[in-house]
Amino acid sequence: MKTTPALPPTSGPCSQASELDEPLDVRLVDPTGTDPEPEWGQSLSRGAPGIALLHITRARTGQGTWHTAHQWAAAATRAPISAHRRSGLFHGVTAVAYAIAYADHPGYTTALHTLDTNIEELTAHRLCAAHARIDRAELPALAEYDLISGLTGIGCYLLRRHPDDAAVRAVLDYLVRLTLPLRPPHHDAALPGWWTGNDHTDRPSSSLPGGHANFGMAHGITGPLALLATALRRGVTVDGHAEAIDRICRWLDTWRQGHGTTTWWPAQITAQEYRTGRTRQPGPGRPSWCYGTPGLARAQQLAALALDDPHRQRAAEQAILGCITNPRPLAELTGSTLCHGWAGLLLTAARAAADASTGVLTERLLALKTRLAAPTPQPAAQVGLLDGAAGIELTRTAADAEQPWPWDACLLTAG
């Protein structure tokens, strides 16, 4: 199913090229032209919605114009938008709705109504399929539940846009059920409910027999943990909510490596590692938002705040402190992007610092801010949110953390 919502008309070509060229380099992507690749207009990670989010943020904070923001919103909606049953927060109808809903602009009311109607139908279908899969005691795909493509991402949008609707509680009910042990057919023992039979690309692979458990914020169980914790802190709760958060936290405790500022978690564990109770990963990976310690620790800080657990909160904050002070993990960062680089580390650490029990994290952020403030050469084609200039610029010019809907709610860093 595809939909094309109507947006308020723009006033034609941009009157000043500098509105588009500075500081985000989009010279090869003209919002008034044609899409550079298929479905670019509905990709929050690499396409028009993510760039629109930057310009909407600038317009809301007085750093840019609504004219430019409207052009990028129009670029996201000029082609039919997919409401395919596999679409999620970062692609399709929810991706476009997330960007334009953040504008909080009356000109988008009608378009959002159309988009939300499709999202409601999409959510109901995906929940029905997910519960049926659990009823059959089958293992999930990552894309069933993760932040990027799954129900966690859709729930993230619903929590911000419609916190009082039954749909968001239905997603939370599903996530609670996801945390319960599952014994698939032909398995001798139960597995964590989020264990997948696929590899990290979400496909069956002979190189990973028995599948794996994914820890990351983007594709693993840390995303559901962050959403459950954020919802609980906002008073949006379901039966078994706190217990589900505790189950995930205890799982993460089992696989925690190191202590204090040297704490880290594996990106994933295999069936053999699960049986032995030991990870083969030799040490911490890069301190990225998507798979690294920053995202994992921020989710646990949010869980600690939701459960009023000061011990877990201090441990999470120490882990994040290590990410921004220890030279070894910092040396693993080779880019500046949100997903894998400096921007993601700075954003996650800044959000954690705002909630921290002490001021130590805040004191240590200056060096990261200085590092990201330096001009960064960026491939011209990389202008999107997760792996391009839009995400870097959004982090450099971040909106007020007290906004009721911070722009990074889609990353589950805002809390």
Number of C-alpha atoms within 10 A of each C-alpha: 10 13 17 16 19 16 19 15 11 17 11 9 14 16 10 9 10 11 16 20 12 10 12 21 19 19 14 12 18 16 26 15 9 14 18 13 8 10 17 21 31 28 25 30 24 24 30 32 32 32 33 30 28 30 30 30 26 20 18 18 14 10 11 17 16 18 20 24 27 25 24 29 30 24 24 32 22 18 19 17 23 21 20 15 16 16 23 32 27 26 26 30 31 28 31 28 27 27 25 26 20 20 23 13 12 9 15 19 16 14 19 20 13 16 23 18 11 19 25 15 12 21 23 15 13 21 19 11 14 20 14 12 14 18 10 13 16 18 21 19 20 28 21 21 29 26 31 27 21 23 29 32 29 30 29 28 23 24 24 19 17 14 18 13 12 11 20 28 20 16 26 28 19 20 25 23 18 22 21 15 16 22 17 16 12 6 10 8 10 13 18 17 23 26 26 24 23 21 22 19 11 15 14 16 14 10 8 16 14 18 23 21 26 24 25 25 31 24 25 27 30 28 28 33 28 30 28 31 29 23 24 21 16 13 12 18 17 18 11 13 19 17 13 23 25 18 17 20 19 12 13 19 12 12 18 14 17 13 12 16 18 18 21 25 25 23 21 19 22 21 17 16 14 14 9 9 12 14 19 12 13 7 15 20 19 22 28 29 30 27 25 24 31 33 30 30 32 30 30 26 28 29 29 22 20 19 18 11 13 13 10 20 23 17 19 27 27 19 23 30 25 23 27 23 16 12 10 15 20 19 10 15 17 11 17 23 29 29 23 22 24 26 28 26 29 26 26 25 28 22 18 27 22 15 18 19 13 12 11 13 24 16 10 16 18 12 13 18 17 10 14 21 15 8 8 13 9 16 10 13 15 19 27 26 27 25 20 27 30 30 29 29 22 24 24 16 15 18 18 12 15 9 9 10 20 19 24 20 19 22 26 27 27 24 25
